[in-house]
Amino acid sequence: MKTRTRVLTGTALAVALGAGAFGVVSASATPAAETAQVSVAGKKDGPSGKNFTTTTHLTVDAATRAAQAALKAAESENQKVTVAVVDRNGNTIVTLRGDGAGPQSYESAQRKAFTAVSWNAPTSVLVGRLAQTPNLKDIPGTLFLGGGTPVQADGAPVAGIGVAGAPSGDLDEKFAKAGADALNK
């Protein structure tokens, strides 16, 4: 009888835990429109509103337009580059590898974009900081070479654009800036 009680109790516990896990998954799977509505509306929890914040994110459409503008600027100067656009958290939104761009340019563009958004500064500016703080280059995912520029909304970083493959970081950064400028049109 004792063994049967243990089996039934264990089974009931497993079912309850399974239902709880399913409930968590179901609760997390909200439609994107609802999530966007909460973020845009800036709903707050309770009278103080201390539990939530409203943030701005670049849409996939905007990221694609920025990447295409950067790629077009590079192509107009006969440069073969890769363009990457990352969100505020450094996650890649879109990457476009131009015809003939080198194989190293894909990862380099993503890392430049990540670096620019992480520090909210063009990567050419950040290169200068390495003299005072050489350990910066050891941070995973970063690349301190010209070619990355942040995208800002109200002075806060919301995305980064990285370009790699041109013969100089100055050119890469010029094309990245062309992508960022396309978002303001």
C-alpha positions, -999 to +999 in steps of 0.1 A: +000+000+000+028+024+008+045+018-026+012+024-044+007+057-025+042+068-034+036+060-071+003+079-071+018+109-053+048+109-076+026+107-107+003+135-094+034+156-087+048+149-122+014+158-138+012+191-117+048+200-127+041+192-163+010+213-163+029+241-146+056+240-172+030+240-199+013+270-184+046+289-183+052+281-220+017+291-229+019+323-209+052+332-226+038+326-261+020+359-265+013+372-299+039+398-311+011+424-315+002+422-278+039+425-268+044+455-290+012+471-277+024+468-241+058+482-250+044+511-271+017+519-246+043+519-218+019+502-194+033+502-159+028+478-130+011+495-101+011+532-092+049+535-091+056+519-125+090+505-113+087+471-128+086+479-165+104+502-190+096+512-225+122+507-251+126+514-288+135+487-313+145+488-349+120+469-371+132+442-395+120+464-424+141+494-411+171+472-405+169+458-440+166+493-455+196+504-436+216+474-447+206+479-483+216+516-482+250+507-467+255+480-494+244+504-521+269+531-509+297+505-510+287+492-544+287+528-558+324+529-549+331+494-563+336+480-528+327+444-520+314+443-484+292+426-459+267+447-438+252+435-405+226+452-384+221+442-348+195+452-322+202+469-289+211+436-273+236+428-301+214+402-317+217+401-355+186+414-373+199+412-408+231+406-426+237+412-463+268+398-480+276+417-511+287+400-543+324+391-540+327+401-503+354+381-485+346+352-462+360+371-432+337+400-438+306+383-425+317+378-389+337+411-389+306+431-399+285+415-371+312+421-345+317+457-355+279+463-353+279+446-318+308+468-307+292+500-319+258+494-302+275+481-270+294+514-265+270+537-284+299+550-304+315+545-338+341+518-337+367+542-351+363+563-319+366+532-298+399+522-314+414+552-297+402+540-263+423+508-266+455+528-259+442+536-224+423+503-218+438+475-240+417+449-222+386+461-241+397+440-271+393+409-249+356+412-245+339+384-265+321+394-297+338+428-301+360+441-329+378+474-325+383+484-361+366+512-380+334+502-397+307+502-370+282+529-361+254+530-336+218+538-345+202+561-318+167+571-308+167+601-284+204+597-278+201+560-267+215+532-288+188+510-304+209+492-330+244+489-346+254+488-382+287+471-391+304+470-425+335+449-434+354+442-465+365+476-479+403+482-479+400+505-449+380+510-417+373+545-428+355+533-459+336+506-440+324+532-414+314+556-442+291+529-456+278+520-422+269+557-416+251+558-450+230+529-437+222+548-404+214+580-424+189+561-445+168+556-414+163+593-409+147+598-443 
